[in-house]
Amino acid sequence: MNSKHKRGGTVFTAVAAAAILLLSSSSLAAATEVRVLTTADGLPSNWVTALAATPDGKLWIGTGNAGVFLLDPATGRGKGYRAADGLSSDEVTSIALFRGKVYVGTAAGLSVFDGSTWETLLKVGSVTLRNVRLAASPDDKELWACSVYLAGGTVRFDGTEWRFMGGAGRGLFNDIQGFAFLPEGVLMGSGSGMPYLHKGMDVLPLAEGLPPVNIFAVGTLEGKWLVGTSKGLMKYEEKWNGVALPPAFSGVPIFSIAVDTNEAVIGSANGLLKLGKGGPKSLTVADGLPGSRVLAVAFIDDSVVAGTAKGLALVRKW
């Protein structure tokens, strides 16, 4: 396995929290707040591609062209890291927190931050790491990664050893866009449109009911698997069925899924959705989102976070 090390960081300071744009829409409940952060507030880029919330209430933000940024939402202050500081690339594709470290998938490798030093993995076994998608299991026992690359593949890390998870005779699985975890196994969503259940050493395709689509994200809600596709949101109940959404979101691409207890937040081409008790709720640019295409979502404390190509939104009391 190849690696390189680099220390350092670039510090950014956001304007005072009182000066951060706070928007509220009459179409929402009066208490709903949408707080928007852009480069004007200290972010290194408006193009947000990945999010990960820390246990102490901070937020790792991945961007498509300016590395990663660690934000303290309470103060509006943060610190950024780019390729010059040790990150493998400024093009960030995913972020996962695993066993006290930050794992950042980029266009040119997998970078690991221990709080002071960056280490970059360029290869795991025969898998060259490029355009890396990451997910850590809720019990913190496993980190899964896919290198979306011709010489890529799917690998798993148990904290000590990396293991190739392609499956004997079943190909490299080098276009997995996301992972979701349930006791039955790990759901892997292939960009080419096939969900797979990885159970032990078996890899089972789950195609029934799924139309020809691209898969961009996977998740779970109340024990059911979800896939975000180029033609909407699907749920697995012995077969795949479309999830009924408000008309403005029906059949639109779904790019991101995050789950917290019995709620899921969904990033789409037309804005943000929340699924749970009381039916779906929606949030769009008309309600204060900085952009329609929500590429990354997360829960943090009492807020939902949405990353778009035009900035970051923190949504409270929604």
C-alpha positions, -999 to +999 in steps of 0.1 A: +000+000+000+014+034-010+012+064+012+025+099+017+025+123+047+021+161+050+014+185+079-002+219+078-034+237+073-049+269+060-070+290+084-102+307+074-124+329+096-160+335+089-178+367+097-196+370+130-226+347+133-249+377+135-239+387+100-246+353+085-275+353+061-306+341+079-337+334+058-372+325+066-401+317+042-438+321+047-443+287+030-426+271+060-436+270+096-428+304+112-400+290+133-381+273+105-347+289+099-323+286+070-288+298+076-266+301+045-228+300+043-208+308+012-173+320+004-184+355+016-186+339+051-153+321+049-159+288+031-131+280+007-157+272-021-194+273-027-193+239-044-201+215-015-198+178-024-195+160+010-205+164+047-197+147+080-208+158+114-184+152+144-196+140+178-188+174+193-210+194+169-185+204+143-189+198+106-165+186+080-173+201+046-159+186+014-157+208-018-153+200-054-124+223-060-110+236-027-104+207-004-120+202+030-131+227+057-138+220+094-166+244+105-178+252+140-214+262+133-217+279+167-190+304+160-189+305+122-152+299+124-133+271+107-101+257+092-094+244+057-071+218+043-060+216+006-036+196-015-008+220-004-015+209+032-014+172+026-048+163+011-045+140-019-066+164-041-087+195-038-115+175-055-134+159-026-159+131-033-167+118+002-160+121+039-164+095+067-155+095+104-140+062+116-124+053+149-114+089+158-100+097+124-113+116+094-112+098+061-115+119+029-121+104-005-108+125-033-103+123-071-067+112-065-066+091-034-079+084+001-066+108+028-067+102+065-064+129+092-055+121+128-059+156+141-025+169+131-011+148+102-025+138+068-017+104+054-027+095+018-033+060+005-029+057-032-034+020-035-049-009-015-037-042-028-045-042-065-071-014-061-059+020-073-077+047-053-094+074-074-128+091-070-133+074-036-167+068-020-167+061+017-191+050+044-185+039+080-208+014+097-229+028+126-211+005+151-177+019+140-165-016+132-160-012+094-151+014+069-162+006+033-147+023+003-151+022-035-126+035-060-147+046-089-120+040-115-112+014-142-085-001-119-106+005-088-129-017-068-145-021-034-125-026-002-133-028+036-111-017+065-116-031+100-092-006+117-062-029+112-064-045+077-079-036+043-097-064+025-108-065-011-146-070-012-153-075-049-164-111-045-149-141-063-159-142-099-182-112-095-160-084-109-144-055-091-175-035-082-157-004-093-187+019-096-203+017-062-217+052-053-228+045-017-232+020+012-259+014+037-259-010+067-285-033+082-282-066+101-288-085+069-257-071+053-243-041+034-263-025+006-241-013-022-255+010-049-238+008-083-238+039-105-247+018-135-280+010-118-277-023-098-281-025-060-262-054-044-265-069-010-231-079+004-238-107+030-207-125+043-188-134+011-219-135-010-230-106-033-266-107-043-281-085-070-314-068-060-329-058-094-366-067-091-388-037-096-360-013-104-363+005-138-332+014-159-316+041-138-283+054-124-279+051-086-264+081-068-270+073-031-282+046-007-296+047+028-321+031+052-352+042+070-372+022+095-355-010+085-360-005+047-334+002+021-336+033+000-318+042-032-315+076-048-317+073-085-317+094-117-355+089-117-364+094-081-364+077-047-370+040-044-377+018-014-371-020-011-400-041+001-394-076-014-389-055-046-382-019-054-411+006-053-411+043-060-415+065-029-444+090-032-430+125-031-444+160-036-451+167-073-421+191-077-398+162-065-415+133-083-391+115-106-362+140-102-326+128-095-318+120-059-281+127-051-278+122-013-294+105+017-288+108+055-307+091+083-312+100+119-333+077+141-367+076+123-361+105+098-343+107+065-331+138+047-329+136+010-309+158-014-324+162-049-321+181-081-350+204-069-341+209-033-343+192+001-368+167+014-373+152+049-391+119+053-406+106+086-437+110+107-462+134+092-453+128+056-426+144+035-415+180+040-397+200+013-374+230+011-363+248-021-345+279-032-378+298-027-375+289+010-339+300+013-317+272+000-286+287-019-290+262-048-314+236-061-290+207-066-284+193-031-253+171-035-247+163+002-268+161+034-262+155+071-278+158+105-259+178+131-273+186+166-307+202+160-300+211+124-302+195+089-273+205+067-275+207+029-245+211+006-252+226-028-232+239-058-239+274-045-232+272-008-241+255+024-274+257+043-281+248+080-318+243+086-333+245+121-368+239+134-379+223+102 
